[in-house]
Amino acid sequence: MSNFKSFEELAFWKEARNLRLFVKNQLITKIPNSEKFALIDQIKRSSRSVGNNISEGYGRFHFQENIQFCRIARGSLFETLDHGIIAFDEGYISEENLNELRIIHNKTLLILNGYIKYLKNQKEK
């Protein structure tokens, strides 16, 4: 962790940012306004929560706390994917949009799990 000056340098925060921007620019625009206070609000919140929890955990500077916030971010990552599946099931987004979301989700998850493993190893030292 000490090699980084900011959470903005973390690869999975960058991917979480890509996820949030993808949701904002590619998914929300396709969901009807009738879902403004339901699905749109939920997918916005969950996609924002991924990066929010990564940055909050980074700011704690205690490995166990950072791990816990990363786990919360991972939960929000899966929640975002589920909202994308709902949007697809409701006919709001295309299968291509859902597959793009899955690609971003999987990449973010892979990096995030690696970081959690790194933090666990650092904690044990």
Protein Blocks (a to p, Z undefined) as FASTA:
>chain_A
ZZpcbfklpmklmmmmmmmmmmmmmmmmmpcfklmmmmmmmmmmmmmmmmmmmmmmmmno
paklmmmmmmmmmmmmmmmmmmmmmmmmnopacfklmmmmmmmmmmmmmmmmmmmmmmmm
mmmZZ
